[in-house]
Amino acid sequence: MNQKKEIQDGIIIEASLIRKLDKVWYLDCEGDKEYFPKSQCNFDVEKRELEVPLWLLKQKFPNESF
């Protein structure tokens, strides 16, 4: 069972799993491949949805507006 973490100001984006590591997911987010820490995010493999805090999303994709 996946435990959900509390995420303040979270945003859900579409993502595909490339690789699952101990502390991070390596995901393909519409062609952009990035690592996301499991401690900060929720990822649903079946729905292909990543819930990520806004601050982290801005850090990973600085040229995008959210």
Phi, psi and omega in degrees: 000128178281131177270131178274141178256149175289126179236118179273135181057043181279151178232142178257127177234160178279135181206150177244138180286128173261312182205141177253121178249179183302313187244356182219159167254139172257114190237153173257112181253088181053045177097342177266120181264125184216155173266137177232128181290132179298332182289344183249347189227161170242132179232128177254107184298315184294318180276346184059047180237133177246123173260120188224142177298144182303319181298323180287322178298317177295326178291318182286325184232072186294339182269002180259152175253134182236000000 
